[in-house]
Every structure is written in structure tokens, then in C-alpha cells.
Amino acid sequence: MPPVLPMLAKSVKGPITSLADPGKYGGLSFEPKWDGFRCILFKDGDEVELASRNTKPLTRYFPEVVEAARAQLPARCVLDGELFVAIGPKLEFETLQERIHPAKSRVDLLAEQTPASFVAFDLLALDDTDYTEQPFSDRRAKLETVLQGLDGPCYLTRTTTDPAVAEEWFTQFEGAGLDGVVAKPLTAPYSPNSRTMLKIKHDRTADVVLAGYRHHKNSTPEEPLLGSLLLGLYADGQLQHIGVSASFTGARRAELIEELKPLECGFDEHPWGQWQEWAIANPDRVPGTQSRWSAGKDLSFIPLRPERVLEVAYDHMEGRRFRHTAHFKRWRTDRDPESCGYEQLEEPVSYELGKILGIG
């Protein structure tokens, strides 16, 4: 019965074939790392509940998934999986985020216009049997038996025990919007809120332009602290917002305030000056603008003359932005800001999502 915290994963470095050492992890099962909302699905007859990673209810936002679960899944089961929205051949996380809306009319409309799907990748319970203490190899075998032949909106994820195949998936599947590979020890039980699984994500670097910063939530006028750096890349002569870099120590946050002070400028002389007039949600999530996800937060930023370049590590692109917060690596005093463009970013190979799901 809910609430149940999902089993978690810890990040490890590739190559994936290096994880095949039985003395280190034992036998592993590999599967695609889906880029959606983690979801524990509970079903008892017509009663279906969807719960998020932090146990918050998702059921009201995805009525089409509830109906699909009633039609396609076993009568009584608890499944660990992911909610996702696909448009054409790839996942669209931004579109998935739009599904969390307070108005039922909007939820119903989006359920028709951008329907979500559920992909199962673990079994917690079936009928009266609790499977959490059983090894993953047994849980997976049972899943394949009871979920065989699903063709959407509910799916069963693919798996392999061959690390060479998983290495191919790691490269190929990113083109369909997935962001890595997950490995599960074949002998491990299902351990809620424990980092039993392993995740291998793409690790890339880019040289980006520093365009501004935001204050940390604990910053005060007497002791200002930097919260995050705002990053940009040039496209067609215009500096575009690509994401942020954060995760500095407290001491470094104070140092950066002083270090960057000479670069501070007014909005009227900044490439993003026109954005200070905007106060609406926007698809590019430019700095200083509001959205449903940022309501109540101070999104103002300190503009800096775009004269400094830094190298950051990132794992995954979503459209023209970093999907996650980038990691600061070093300053690049040898780089000219205008030379930092999108062409340096690695383009993933296009791949059809249907092939990953075993359809089409």
C-alpha cells in the first residue's frame, strides 16, 4: 500500500563494459534510463494510484494512464516505472512537465493532446505476493510473464545482461531522448530509498559564456553569496541562454561575488536586457521570467558583461538547453566568448523511440 519510496541509483563512471566484473557488482541487468517522472503504480481492480518519487500523488494529472492501467495491467499489482510523453520519435520532458496543472479542464485537454505513457521496469507485488524480497532476476522473469505483449500506452522496458549491448544502447538511445543506462544487480532485492542500482549517464564538456548570476537563498546584503552562474552560447550572433552552473562551497560562493563584481553591468548594456520586461512563462526558460514551476521564487539575476568563458560538464541536452545543472570545471581565459557556439556540442544519433519499446 502507498506510500512506497522507490529504489534509487548511484552514479558510476563508464565504460559500461567495465561494470561486468563479477567480483565488484555480481551479475547485472542493464536497461535504458528513461527521462520522465518516476512513478510507483498501485492497482487493485479498477482502483489505480500513481505516486511520484517523493510519494506525492500523480493520479489526477494522468487520467489516460489510469485508464490504460485498468485495461492492460494485472488486476492487482504494484509496479515501479516511469511516466513519459513522446512526440514523434523521442521523449519530450518539457511537454511532460506541462501535465502538472491545477485545472481539471486543462488536465483533460492535455491528456488528449499530449497523452502520457507508463513504462514498467520492476515488480513490487502481484496479487497477494510481495516480491520486494526476491532477487531482481526473479522479479524480472515474473514481469516478462505478466506484461508480455504490451504495446502502449503501458509498456515493459527492455533489458539485457550483455554489457556490450548496453554500451550500444547508451550511444543509440540518447537520440530518442533517453539519458543513459541503469544497471541492477541480478541478486539484489527491491530496497526502497536505497541506492542499490547503478546509473551511467553521458559526461560531456562545453565552453560557455558567463552572462550573469543569481544570489544564493541564504545570501544577505551584509554577506552576499552566489547561488548559480547563468550560462550562454552564441547562435546567429545572439547570446542564447543554455543553462546554469551551481554547487559551489560556501566559501567559494562568497569569493565569486567579489571576483565577478568588476563584470557587473546594467540591463541596458546586456544582451539579455530585453528579458527584464517579460513576466510570462516561456518555452526557453530565459532568466528572470516566471513559470508555473517557479511561482514565488526570486528569479532576478545580476547581469555581467559577457567577457568570461568557463568550461562546464553536462550530461544531456533538452532542445537548446542543458537538461540538468552543469558542473563548473575551470575558467577558460584562452577562449574568446564570441567563439563559443552550439556547433561544439555533440549531436546524438537520431533513434526511433518505438524501437526501444519494441514496437513499430
C-alpha positions, 0 to 999 in steps of 0.5 A: 500500500502507498506510500512506497519510496522507490529504489534509487541509483548511484552514479558510476563512471563508464565504460559500461563494459567495465561494470561486468566484473563479477567480483565488484557488482555480481551479475547485472541487468542493464536497461535504458534510463528513461527521462520522465517522472518516476512513478510507483503504480498501485492497482487493485481492480479498477482502483489505480494510484500513481505516486511520484518519487517523493510519494506525492500523488500523480493520479489526477494529472494522468487520467489516460494512464489510469485508464490504460492501467485498468485495461492492460495491467494485472488486476492487482499489482504494484509496479515501479516505472516511469511516466513519459510523453513522446512526440514523434520519435523521442521523449519530450520532458518539457511537454511532460512537465506541462501535465502538472496543472491545477485545472481539471479542464486543462488536465483533460485537454492535455491528456488528449493532446499530449497523452502520457505513457507508463513504462514498467521496469520492476515488480513490487507485488502481484496479487497477494505476493510481495516480491520486494524480497526476491532477487531482481532476476526473479522479479524480472522473469515474473514481469516478462510473464505478466506484461508480455505483449504490451504495446502502449500506452503501458509498456515493459522496458527492455533489458539485457545482461550483455554489457556490450549491448548496453554500451550500444544502447547508451550511444543509440538511445540518447537520440530518442531522448533517453539519458543513459543506462541503469544497471541492477544487480541480478541478486539484489532485492527491491530496497526502497530509498536505497541506492542499490542500482547503478546509473551511467549517464553521458559526461560531456564538456562545453565552453560557455559564456558567463552572462550573469548570476543569481544570489544564493537563498541564504545570501544577505546584503551584509554577506552576499553569496552566489547561488548559480552562474547563468550560462550562454552560447552564441547562435546567429550572433545572439547570446542564447541562454543554455543553462546554469552552473551551481554547487559551489562551497560556501566559501567559494560562493562568497569569493565569486561575488567579489571576483565577478563584481568588476563584470557587473553591468546594467540591463541596458548594456546586456544582451539579455536586457530585453528579458527584464520586461517579460513576466510570462512563462516561456518555452526557453526558460530565459532568466528572470521570467516566471513559470508555473514551476517557479511561482514565488521564487526570486528569479532576478539575476545580476547581469555581467558583461559577457567577457568570461568563458568557463568550461562546464560538464553536462550530461544531456541536452533538452532542445537548446538547453542543458537538461540538468545543472552543469558542473563548473570545471575551470575558467577558460581565459584562452577562449574568446566568448564570441567563439563559443557556439552550439556547433561544439556540442555533440549531436546524438544519433537520431533513434526511433523511440518505438524501437526501444519499446519494441514496437513499430 
